[in-house]
């Protein structure tokens, strides 16, 4: 199913454990994805790197998220990435030393935890 969705804000869904599968249908149009206060969200979908038009990804208040999906470096349109209040994910995305850093190092504007990294 093709969707022409450009912006999606997922906010305060305390029971959400996964992003909806239908979101993959917006792979060519979704530009802004905000995920806020979803404390039970345990993983981002493996198809997330298929969102080729994604320019901004904001993840806040998702403490069970422990890693980014493989292939995040394929998101070449991604210009802004914010990760806050996601302790394990923040550790994995630390500049130069985090396990997930190589997948996001290409993003020009990063806000990981309380620090900002701008190229």
Residue pairs with C-beta under 8 A, 6 or more apart in sequence:
1 22
1 25
2 25
2 28
3 22
3 23
3 25
3 26
3 29
3 30
4 26
4 29
5 23
5 26
5 29
5 30
6 29
6 30
6 31
6 32
7 30
7 31
7 32
7 33
7 34
8 23
8 26
8 30
8 32
8 33
8 34
9 34
9 36
10 16
10 19
10 33
10 34
10 35
10 36
10 38
11 34
11 36
11 37
12 36
12 37
12 38
13 37
13 38
14 37
14 38
14 39
14 40
15 40
16 38
16 40
16 41
17 40
17 41
17 42
18 41
18 42
18 43
18 45
19 35
19 41
19 44
19 45
19 48
21 45
23 30
23 45
24 45
24 47
24 50
26 51
27 47
27 50
27 51
27 52
27 53
28 52
28 53
29 53
30 51
30 53
30 54
31 53
31 54
31 55
31 56
31 77
32 54
32 55
32 56
33 51
33 54
33 56
33 57
33 58
34 56
34 58
34 60
35 41
35 58
35 59
35 60
35 62
36 58
36 60
36 61
37 60
37 61
37 62
38 61
38 62
39 61
39 62
39 63
39 64
40 64
41 62
41 64
41 65
42 64
42 65
42 66
43 65
43 66
43 67
43 69
44 65
44 68
44 69
45 69
46 69
46 70
46 71
47 69
48 68
48 69
48 71
48 72
49 69
49 70
49 71
49 72
49 73
49 74
49 75
51 75
52 74
52 75
52 76
52 77
53 77
54 75
54 77
54 78
55 77
55 78
55 79
55 80
56 78
56 79
56 80
56 81
56 82
57 75
57 78
57 80
57 81
57 82
58 80
58 81
58 82
59 65
59 82
59 83
59 84
59 86
59 89
60 82
60 83
60 84
60 85
60 86
61 84
61 85
61 86
62 85
62 86
62 89
63 85
63 86
63 87
63 88
65 86
65 88
65 89
66 88
66 89
66 92
67 88
67 89
67 92
67 99
67 100
68 89
68 92
68 93
68 100
68 103
68 104
70 103
71 103
72 78
72 100
72 103
72 104
73 102
73 103
73 104
73 105
73 106
75 107
76 106
78 106
78 107
79 107
79 108
79 109
80 107
80 108
80 109
80 110
80 111
81 104
81 107
81 109
81 110
81 111
81 112
82 110
82 111
83 89
83 90
83 93
83 111
83 112
83 113
84 90
84 111
84 112
84 113
84 114
89 100
90 112
90 113
91 98
92 98
92 99
92 100
92 101
93 100
93 101
93 104
93 110
93 112
94 101
94 112
95 101
95 110
95 112
95 115
95 117
104 110
108 118
108 119
109 116
109 117
109 118
109 119
110 116
110 117
110 118
111 117
